[in-house]
Amino acid sequence: MASTFCQNLCLLSLFVLFSVSSAKPISHWKDQSPSSSQAKLQAEKLIRGLNLFPKDAINAGDNAPAVETSKIVEKQFRFPVLGEPGPSIQEFGHHAGYYKLPHAVSARMFYLFFESRNSKKDPVVIWLTGGPGCSSELALFYENGPFHLTKNLSLVWNDYGWDKASNILFVDQPTGTGFSYTSDENDLRHNETGVSNDLYDFLQEFFKHHPEYVENDFYITGESYAGHYIPAFAVRVHQGNKAKEGIHVNLKGFAIGNGLTDPEIQYQAYPDYALNTSIITQSDYVDIKKLVPSCVQAIKRCGSKGGDACVDSFDTCNTLFDQILSIAGNINYYDIRKECEGELCYDFSAVETFLNQKTVRDALGVGNIDFVSCSTEVYDAMITDWMRNLEVGIPALLEDGIKVLIYAGEYDLICNWLGNSNWVHAMKWSGQKEFGAAPTVSFMVDGVEAGQLKSHGPLAFLKVHNAGHMVPMDQPKASLQMLQNWMQGKLASSKTAERLAPQ
């Protein structure tokens, strides 16, 4: 039986309530409004433009048209604009599409692509939401996409969307996540080999469809369980480049936010983080620490035996987290400054309401098909992957000059900064000693310390102040500056970082 930890990380990897303050409204519509007929027309126009479930050569099932080769079916769309939107929306290329996965029976991968608001020459960035099984539309509307979705279904410009510095892809993966789908259970993935191969195949086809971006720098980003996806995907891309498979992808680096990457090290940090933040007492700490050895041994058995041993480690280790929650009470494990409100600690109903309105489904022609923010089927399929160590592939990437940024909001419990810092420091590579000895510097935004940074060569670790599990939501300006500076090789420059005095 899944533990509280796993249920919550799956269902709310990246889905949160967003409250806007100074954004500019660009559209507003819903089923019940003073002008319901106008709202319905706007909804139908929007969804026909999005074409989330196009009928041409992508529908799964017995009546699906035959598709001889894997290909992308993509359409450009534009959200309806009411009032003065500020920048001319016509200048921004927004695309939605499906890709038929070649190594699958009937799987289609859904994605959204937003051209940079700055320049088409900006890097191409792909964002992967965690879970496993949570849709990247969650990050799009609540974190770092061009728009934010409010509780009353208004769309507002995100002044700190990552499309201001990149051409950004949001992908629903693995198969069965968000709007990605299949009619055959054999298409569900169970490990990072299958996940990374599907992503690599998609990326190759995307660049064939958009050759104008082939020479752009390419970065992989994501959050939470993407701490598993991202290293595996980066390794696959790098291997493909070395073997000269298809199109050369100009991979420059990857960034993981509050990720789960090395469970053996990260789970051991739970009691320490909880004690340091006064979530538990010293007496609680002593009791919970007694659970650590059995967790470590269970993870080692998972690494050597796989299969059922990984399911056992999943259950054994999550007693650590559940024990802490039983003591902490009504705490928000994604942001310990807050109380948990509702079953999942955040209200994420707006996006499902937005995408599941009858007008939306009718315009899509999908009948009773619903958008589901997080898929329990995908989560269950990936259960044996949870306790795998994905740090193992990173050292070789560092040695080849691939940049790695690990960042974490300081108030997240579930994938806390301490556990992430511990595995980064323990990672064996040629620069390990120098990284450990490197000074900690202040990451500055508008003259104020927004975080603490340690870096050496291609590796950087950033602890972000006043943020929980979802840094782009809690600190949008800092997260955008982090991305820009990191991609430009200026994260530790004198303009944005100041050396801290020894503690």
Secondary structure, DSSP 8 states (H G I E B T S, - for coil): ---HHHHHHHHTSS------SS--EEEE--SSSTTHHHHHHHHHHHHHHH-SS--SS---STT----SS--EEEEEE-----S--SS-GGGS-EEEEEEE-TTSSS-EEEEEEE--SS-TTS-EEEEE--TTTB-THHHIIIIISSEEE-TTSEEEE-TT-GGGTSEEEEEE-STTSTT-B-S-GGGS--SHHHHHHHHHHHHHHHHHH-GGGTTS-EEEEEETTHHHHHHHHHHHHHHHHHTT-SS---EEEEEEES----HHHHHHHHHHHHHHTTSS-HHHHHHHHTTHHHHHHHHHHHHHH-THHHHHHHHHHHHHHHHHHHHH-SB-TT-TTSB--STTSS--HHHHHHHH-HHHHHHHT-TT----SB-HHHHHHTGGGTT---GGGHHHHHHTT-EEEEEEETT-STT-HHHHHHHHHH--STTHHHHHHS--EEEEETTEEEEEEEEETTEEEEEETT--S-HHHHSHHHHHHHHHHHHTT-TTSTTTEEE----
